[in-house]
Amino acid sequence: MGNQVSQRAYNSVLLPTGAFGEILTALAALSISSACAPTIYTFSNSFMAIASWFAVVPRWVYILISEGILIPVAIVGAKRFYTTLIDILNIVGYWSSVFSAIILTEHMLFRRASFSEDQYPTTTWASYDLLPSGIPAVVAFVFACGALVPFMSQAWYVGPVARQGSGDVGVFVGFVVGAITYTLARSFEKILYKRMGKADPC
């Protein structure tokens, strides 16, 4: 199905342009590596930012790991490109919804929607003790992902609530639950810091 869709798209868009269309296709294929490179680079940096001991491992090791994941996925996806792409983007939508809820809640509610140096001190970015624990974000992410599962409606899974006719509202449920859970967990963390006599990093 995916190959048929891709072939129809090529026939309707690029085929009438003749050799120029073939050149554009070649350029698009050659540009894939430049599109993937920043993601692979970010993959390695993200691991190193999680904890200081991740930085002990050379960056190229993380790149090899990402390539080991990417190549099999690409081989399978090449046979069903369009379908695979849509399925992956749908899953990413759930993740990005929950992630956005956490980030926006932290920024709007706890940092008072300010980008000042006081709210985001760049001098503390590499000091674990001077940064938030991240536990409220993890808790909110887990709760939100669990809450949205019954509302999912995907090719490989349809949740019980979605089967009743609600449609795929998992993105919205994840956003709301993520925001509420993060607000509660982050507020509890701030109270805990205060009782322990510790200053909240934020």
Secondary structure, DSSP 8 states (H G I E B T S, - for coil): -HHHHHHHHHHHHTGGGTHHHHHHHHHHHHTHHHHHHHHHHHHHHHHHHH-GGGGGS-HHHHHHHHHHHHHHHHHHHHHTHHHHHHHHHHHHHHHHHHHHHHHHHIIIIISTT--STTTS-GGGTT-GGGS---HHHHHHHHHHHHHHGGG-B-SS-B-HHIIIII-S-HHHHHHHHHHHHHHHHHHHHHHHHHHTT-----
